[in-house]
Amino acid sequence: MPEPIFGLPLEQLRERVSAKWRLYPDDIIPAWVAEMDCTIAEPVQDAIRRMLELGDTGYPLKDRYVEAFAAFADRHWDWAVEPDRAVLSPDVMMGILVVLLQVTDPGDVVVINDPVYPPFEHFPALIGRQVRRAAMTESGRLDLAGLEEAFAGAAAGGRRAAYLLCNPHNPTGVVHTEAELSEVARLADQHGVSVISDEIHGPLVYAEARFTPYLSLPGIERGFAVHSAAKTFSLAALKAGVVVAAPGDTGAFAGMAHGPNASLSGVYAHAAAWNHGDAWLVQLLTELDANRRLVVDRLAAQLPGVAVRMPEATYLMWLDCRALGLGEDPATFFRDRAKVALNSGPSFGPAGEGHARLNIATSPEILAEIIDRIAVASTFR
């Protein structure tokens, strides 16, 4: 039996200096930002050691990263990535920003969902774009009728517009189906909207669902996908990612060639993960599957007032705490009274009121302690 990926004790984790472990005092258990409390895959550790042994700390070219990612995409998703339509990026959000600069102008509208990953709102604003939210259904799926209305409004008067698609979705953990994505592509073509698909959680899909890369849709001619190994292999500190363009967006792709680049350390680490991390990924998903079930079962037994769906993807769980009467931001209550740090639901949009996001990528022991603290604080407040 291999050693658990999530076997690190709380005392050892508190030695880390990353944001997750330094934002709050030591009496609070952090379960917020998407960092994993894991040991890093051996192939990644070996690659970084080799880089340092060589003193290879200069600037990267894209080939090593793109070839490794393309091989991974082919193995796992049957998606043939064209290297000539791929460019390096430091991370997913910088990749999205570079694409937005090519496909929209200041004052143009960027459509995002509600709820959705908070930087989807913040980054367009940095470059003078407007944001329009499209609600999701009560079950956390894409509301295609609402999306069509948002696309029509965003592109009114012949303006350029873009849609930031979170695929799989953060924070709900929903995996969009091929049929849903095909309808998104049809609507985008109809209204002239550029789709930019954030697919950083694509490898983190559980057995009951199947991830569909947006650019793998049959006949797709327009759109962009942005990938990185940062979330799947816990490599946020080692900056790298890739932006892939559909065949009909070669003009915009050409303009991205001189955008911000990845780090060479990121290329080393991510390429090793894409090429040699499959066994580690299988074990990761097995441990995360057990953790998501632990949360659902423990909440049902101890705090049934919290509604939570089993996520189809990601190591993030979206907790509906509205029945508990904890106000619009339950994360504040959990931080102050339960000494557990979760992500604020309202930071994901108006639909996040009464919700909180829980990061389950930790040991079962720590996760059980988190749920116990939440349950006790909520029951005896």
N, C-alpha and C positions, 0 to 999 in steps of 0.2 A: 504494500500500500504506500503510495507517495505521501509525503508530509502534506498536511492541509495548507492550502494557499492562504486561508484566513485563520492562521493559528497563532498570530502574534498577540501577546498579552497587553493589557491596557498600560502597564508600567513601561513597556518597551515602546509602544506607540507614542507615549507622551514625550519621548526623547526627540521626536521629529520636530522640525521647525517650519513645516509647510503651513499654509493658511488654515487648513482644517484644524490643526493641533495647536495653533498659537493665537487664534482670534479670541477664544474664551478662556476663563480661568480653569484651573485643574479640577474644580469640583463639578464641572459640566462635561458630560460625554458628548462629543461632537458627532452629529449624524446629518450633516447639511451638505456642504459642497461635494461635488462628484469626484472625490479622491477615494481610492480603495485602501483599506487597511491590510494590504497583502504583501507577501514576499514576491519579488520581481522574478519573472521567468528566467531560467538559467541561460537560454540563448541570448537574451538581452544583456544580462550581466557579462557574459563572455565577450560580446561585441564591444561593450564600453571598455572593458579591460584591454582588449586588443587595440582599440583606438588610442588609448593613453600610452600603451607600450610603444606604439609607432610614433607617438607625438603628432598624430594626424588631427590637428585642431584648427584647420583652415576653413575654407569656404566650400559649400557643396555644389555638385552638379545634380541634376534631377534623375539621371538614369537608374541609379541603384535603388532609389525609393520607388520610382514608378514601376520598374520591372518587378520588384517584390510585391507591391500592391496588386498589380495586374495578375500575377500568379495566384495570389490569395483570392481575388475576386473571381477568377476562373474556377478555382477548386470549389469554392463555397457557394457561389451564386450563379455559375455558368454565365458570367458576364465578361465579354471580351473588351477590355479597356484598350483603346488606341493610344499608345504612348505619345504620338504626335499631337494629341488633343488633351494632354495633361501637363500641368505646371505645378511646381512646388509652392507651398505656402507655410508660414510659421505655425499656423493652427487653423482650425475650422473657421472661427469668426473673422480672422484676418483674410482668409480666402473669400468669405462671403462679402466682406467690405470691398475687396478689390473687384469682385464681379459687379457689385452694385455701382461702383464708379463707372463701369463700362456700359451698363444696360439702363441706367437711369440718370436723370439730371437733377440738380437742386430744385426742390419744390415738388418733384414727382412723388407718387405714392407707393409705399411698400406695404403689401398686405401680409399680415401675420395672424395666427390663430389666437384664441382666447379660451383656456390658458395656454401659455407657451414659455419656453426658456427666456428669461428676462433680457439677455443681450440682443434678442431679436428686435426688441423695442429700442434699446439704447444705441446700437451701432448705426442704424439708418439716420438717427437724429444727429449723430456726430458729423455727417456729411450733408446735412440740410435736407434730408428727405422727410416726407410726412409718413405717418404710420396709420394704417386702417386695420382694425381688428375684425376677424370673422369668427363668430362663435362656433364651438364644437357641440356635438349632440350630448345629451345627458349621459350616454354610455361612453363618452370620451372619443368618439369617432369624428371624422371629417363631416361637416354639414355641407354637402355639395351645393345645395340650393343657396345657402348663405354665402358660400365661396363665390358662386357665380355672380351674385349681387355685388359682392366686394370687388371682384375683378372688373365688372362693368363700371362701377363708380371710380375705381382707380385709374382706368384707361379712358375715361370720358374726355371728349374734346381732342382725341388723338394723342394724349400724353403717353409717354413711356411709363411702364409700371412693372413691378416685380412682386413675386410671392416667395416668402421664405418658408419652405416646407420642412418640418421637423420629422424625419423619416428614419427610424421609428420615433414616436412622439415622446417628448419630454415636456411635462412631467407625468403624463398618464400611463406611459408604458405600452400604448397601443401600437400594433404593427399594421400599417396601412396595407390593404390587399392590392393585388394587381388590378382588379376591377376599379377600385377607388382611385388609384394612381392614374389609370388610363383616362378616367373621367376628368381628373385634374388637368392632365395634358390636353385633353380636348377643349376644355374651357379656357385654358391658357392660350391655346392657339386661336380660338375664336375671338378672344378679346385682346390679343397681342401682349400678353403678360409673360415676362421672363421668369421661369421657375428656377429657384436656387435651392437644391435639396441638401440639407445638413444630414449626413448619414453616418455620423460619428458613432452612433450606437448600433449600426447595422450588424456587426458580428455578435452582439449580445442579445440574441433572440432565442427564446426557449422552444422546446420540442413541438409544442402545439401550434406554433405559428411559423411563417416563412417570410423572410425579408426579401423584398423586391427592390433592387436598385432602380432609381427613377430612370436612369439612362438606358436600362436594359429593356424597357418597354418596347414591344414591337412597333417599328416604324417611327420611333421618336426622332425628331429632327432638331428640336430646340430645347435648351435647358442646360443646367449645370448641376454637378454633384460635387460635394466637398467631403473628403474622408480624412481620417487620422487614426493612428493606433493609440492615441493618448488615453481615451477612456477605456477601451477594451483591455489594454495591457498596463494601465496606470503609469503613463509616461508623460504627464503634463509638463514636467520640468524639462523634458528633452524635446524642444520645439520642432515639430515637423507635421506636414499634412500635404494633401494633394487636391487640386481642383481639376475636374474633368469636364470638358465641354462637349455638347452634342454636335453632330456634323454641320447643322445649320447656323451655329454660332461661332464660326471661325473668325469673323471680324472682331467680335468682342474678345475672343480668346487671344488673338494677336496682341491686343492692347494690354493684356495682363502679364505679358512676358517679363516685364521689368518691375513687377510688384515686389513687396517685401518677401524675403527668402526664408527658408527653413535654416535650422542650425545643422552643422555637420554631425554633431553628437546625436541630434534627433534622427538624422538619416541612418546612422549606424544602428541606433536602438530600434527604430520602427521597422527598418528593413529586416533586422533579425527576427522581430516579432512576426511580421507578415510571412517570412520564409520558414521559420522553425518553431512557431508558437502554437501549432494546432493542438498538440497533446495538452499543453497547459490550458488552452482555451476550453477544451472539453471538460477538464477538471474544474475550471472556474465556473462554467455554467452549471455543473452538477452541484457545486457548493452553493451557488446563488439560488438555484432552484429550491434547495432545502431551506435556505434563509427566507425566501418569499413565502413559503408554506408555513414556516415558523411564525412569521408576522401575522398572517391571516388567522391561523389557529389560535394564537395567543390573544390576539385582539378579540376574537369571537368569544373566548372564554372569560377574559378579564375586563374588556371594555367594549361591549357590543354596540355602544353608541357611536363608535367610529366606523364609518362605512369605508371599506377598502376593496378594490378589485385586484385580483391576481394579475400582475403585469405580464404582458406577452413578451416584453423586452426590457432592457436596461436593468440597473441595480438600484432603481429609484421607485418609491411607492408613494402614491398620491392619496393622502388621508383626508377623508371628508369628515370634519369634526363639527359640522353645523348643529347636529343634534345635542351636542354637549353644552351648547350655550357659552362658549368661550370667547365670543366676539369675532370680529372680522379677521383677526390674525392669531390663531391658536398657538403659533410658534412662540409668541411672546410669553404666553402662559406656561408652556412647556419648558422654556428656558428658565424662567424665574422660579417656578414652583416644582417642576420635576427635575431640574438641572440636566436637561437634555436639549441640545441645539439642533433644531430642524430648520429647513428653509421656509421662509414666510410665504404662505399661499398667495396673498395679494400681489407679491412681487412678480407673479406669473401673469397678471392681468386681473381685471374685475371679476372674472369667473373664479378666481382663486380665493375669494373671500370665504372665510370659514374653513379653509383647507391648510394643510402643511405637507411638505415633501420630506420623506424619510429616505436616507441613504442606508441600504442594507448590506453594503459591501464591507462586512466586518465579521468577526468571529461569532458563532452562534451564542456563545456565553455573553459577549458584550451586547449583542442584539436583544437577547432575552432580558438583560438588565435594563436596556432602553425601554422596552415595552412595559416591564414591571413598574418602572419609575413613572411613565406616562399614566398608567392605569391607576396607581395609588394616588398620584396628585389630582387626577380628574375625579376620582371617586370621593376623596375626602377633602375637597376644597372648601 
